[in-house]
Amino acid sequence: MTIELERRRRDRLIASIKQYFAEMLDQDIGDLKASLLLDFILKEIGPAIYNSAVADAQARISEMVSELDATCYEPEEGYWKR
């Protein structure tokens, strides 16, 4: 699976990478190098982050489903007990 970014987001991330290199590493890099670094991050690191986020979402959904009976319980045959 390849993580695809919309053009505007990709451009902002490339600008952010260039700014990081300039401010933190005192190196100016061009659009091509920043773009290649972004591609590497998306292909190499992105899936690990994505899978972790999916696992977190799955755990939260499981937790919510296990609490469903307590949250949505409605007493039965309660008309005459009023």
MARGUVO-644104 format. One record per residue (C-alpha): residue in three letters; z negated, y negated, x negated. Coordinates in Angstrom, 2 decimals. Example, Ala and Ser with C-alpha at 12.3 -4.5 7.8 and 13.67 -1.06 7.14 Angstrom:
<site code="Ala" up="-7.80" north="4.50" east="-12.30"/>
<site code="Ser" up="-7.14" north="1.06" east="-13.67"/>
***
This chain:
<site code="Met" up="0.00" north="0.00" east="0.00"/>
<site code="Thr" up="0.96" north="-3.39" east="-1.35"/>
<site code="Ile" up="-1.02" north="-6.42" east="-0.26"/>
<site code="Glu" up="1.42" north="-9.08" east="0.90"/>
<site code="Leu" up="0.50" north="-12.76" east="1.03"/>
<site code="Glu" up="2.20" north="-15.50" east="3.00"/>
<site code="Arg" up="4.00" north="-17.99" east="0.79"/>
<site code="Arg" up="1.54" north="-20.87" east="1.27"/>
<site code="Arg" up="-1.46" north="-18.71" east="0.42"/>
<site code="Arg" up="0.31" north="-17.27" east="-2.62"/>
<site code="Asp" up="1.17" north="-20.77" east="-3.85"/>
<site code="Arg" up="-2.46" north="-21.89" east="-3.43"/>
<site code="Leu" up="-3.72" north="-18.85" east="-5.33"/>
<site code="Ile" up="-1.26" north="-19.43" east="-8.17"/>
<site code="Ala" up="-2.46" north="-23.03" east="-8.38"/>
<site code="Ser" up="-6.06" north="-21.78" east="-8.43"/>
<site code="Ile" up="-5.32" north="-19.35" east="-11.27"/>
<site code="Lys" up="-3.67" north="-22.12" east="-13.26"/>
<site code="Gln" up="-6.65" north="-24.40" east="-12.66"/>
<site code="Tyr" up="-9.06" north="-21.64" east="-13.73"/>
<site code="Phe" up="-7.21" north="-21.11" east="-16.99"/>
<site code="Ala" up="-7.09" north="-24.86" east="-17.65"/>
<site code="Glu" up="-10.75" north="-25.58" east="-16.89"/>
<site code="Met" up="-12.49" north="-22.39" east="-17.99"/>
<site code="Leu" up="-10.31" north="-21.19" east="-20.86"/>
<site code="Asp" up="-8.71" north="-24.44" east="-22.03"/>
<site code="Gln" up="-5.27" north="-22.87" east="-21.67"/>
<site code="Asp" up="-2.32" north="-24.12" east="-19.70"/>
<site code="Ile" up="-0.26" north="-21.36" east="-18.15"/>
<site code="Gly" up="2.88" north="-21.72" east="-16.12"/>
<site code="Asp" up="3.75" north="-20.53" east="-12.66"/>
<site code="Leu" up="5.35" north="-17.33" east="-13.97"/>
<site code="Lys" up="2.26" north="-16.17" east="-15.88"/>
<site code="Ala" up="-0.04" north="-17.11" east="-13.01"/>
<site code="Ser" up="2.24" north="-15.28" east="-10.58"/>
<site code="Leu" up="2.30" north="-12.15" east="-12.76"/>
<site code="Leu" up="-1.49" north="-12.22" east="-13.02"/>
<site code="Leu" up="-1.79" north="-12.57" east="-9.25"/>
<site code="Asp" up="0.58" north="-9.61" east="-8.76"/>
<site code="Phe" up="-1.52" north="-7.52" east="-11.15"/>
<site code="Ile" up="-4.74" north="-8.43" east="-9.34"/>
<site code="Leu" up="-3.23" north="-7.61" east="-5.96"/>
<site code="Lys" up="-1.90" north="-4.24" east="-7.13"/>
<site code="Glu" up="-4.75" north="-3.14" east="-9.38"/>
<site code="Ile" up="-7.91" north="-4.73" east="-7.94"/>
<site code="Gly" up="-6.89" north="-5.58" east="-4.38"/>
<site code="Pro" up="-6.94" north="-2.00" east="-3.02"/>
<site code="Ala" up="-10.51" north="-1.45" east="-4.28"/>
<site code="Ile" up="-11.68" north="-4.62" east="-2.53"/>
<site code="Tyr" up="-9.72" north="-3.71" east="0.60"/>
<site code="Asn" up="-11.16" north="-0.18" east="0.71"/>
<site code="Ser" up="-14.68" north="-1.53" east="0.25"/>
<site code="Ala" up="-14.17" north="-3.99" east="3.11"/>
<site code="Val" up="-12.85" north="-1.20" east="5.35"/>
<site code="Ala" up="-15.87" north="0.97" east="4.50"/>
<site code="Asp" up="-18.22" north="-1.92" east="5.29"/>
<site code="Ala" up="-16.48" north="-2.53" east="8.62"/>
<site code="Gln" up="-16.58" north="1.18" east="9.43"/>
<site code="Ala" up="-20.32" north="1.35" east="8.68"/>
<site code="Arg" up="-20.99" north="-1.69" east="10.86"/>
<site code="Ile" up="-18.94" north="-0.30" east="13.73"/>
<site code="Ser" up="-20.76" north="3.05" east="13.47"/>
<site code="Glu" up="-24.06" north="1.20" east="13.56"/>
<site code="Met" up="-23.00" north="-0.75" east="16.63"/>
<site code="Val" up="-21.81" north="2.41" east="18.40"/>
<site code="Ser" up="-25.10" north="4.16" east="17.68"/>
<site code="Glu" up="-26.95" north="1.23" east="19.28"/>
<site code="Leu" up="-24.64" north="1.15" east="22.30"/>
<site code="Asp" up="-26.88" north="3.23" east="24.58"/>
<site code="Ala" up="-29.87" north="0.95" east="23.97"/>
<site code="Thr" up="-27.84" north="-2.23" east="24.33"/>
<site code="Cys" up="-25.81" north="-1.30" east="27.39"/>
<site code="Tyr" up="-28.16" north="1.02" east="29.24"/>
<site code="Glu" up="-28.49" north="0.45" east="32.96"/>
<site code="Pro" up="-31.14" north="2.33" east="34.96"/>
<site code="Glu" up="-29.68" north="4.65" east="37.57"/>
<site code="Glu" up="-30.59" north="4.93" east="41.23"/>
<site code="Gly" up="-32.61" north="1.76" east="41.12"/>
<site code="Tyr" up="-31.80" north="0.37" east="44.56"/>
<site code="Trp" up="-34.97" north="1.58" east="46.33"/>
<site code="Lys" up="-37.25" north="0.69" east="43.43"/>
<site code="Arg" up="-36.71" north="-3.04" east="43.91"/>
***
